[in-house]
Amino acid sequence: MNETKRRKLKESIKLGVLAKQAGTSQVYLSKIINNHVKPSVELATKLAELANQMTFSKIYKPKDFL
């Protein structure tokens, strides 16, 4: 995820809530967002959908989380 989207996501929502709704841990989500691990395509898709819903936007794509 690029720096601009990462910052917007962190400022807009609580990452713990996003992690819980996606069925993953906050620690793992943090690693995904900071490009330390690559999640499955299914999880990346779910994270993008949830991030868009929670931020009332359509800027996040699954590739942002891969």
C-alpha positions, 0 to 999 in steps of 0.5 A, spaced: 500 500 500 502 506 498 504 512 503 498 516 501 492 510 502 496 508 508 495 514 512 488 515 510 486 509 512 489 509 519 486 516 520 479 514 517 478 508 521 480 503 527 485 498 524 482 493 530 475 494 527 477 492 520 481 486 522 476 484 526 471 484 521 476 481 516 477 475 520 484 477 522 488 480 527 490 487 528 498 485 528 497 481 521 493 487 518 498 492 520 504 487 517 499 487 511 498 495 510 506 496 511 508 491 506 511 486 510 507 480 508 502 478 502 495 476 504 491 471 500 487 474 494 481 473 498 483 476 504 486 482 500 479 483 496 475 483 503 480 488 506 479 492 500 471 492 500 471 493 508 476 499 507 471 502 502 465 501 506 468 504 513 471 510 509 465 511 505 470 511 499 472 507 493 479 508 493 481 501 495 483 496 491 485 488 493 492 490 489 493 495 495 493 490 500 497 485 496 
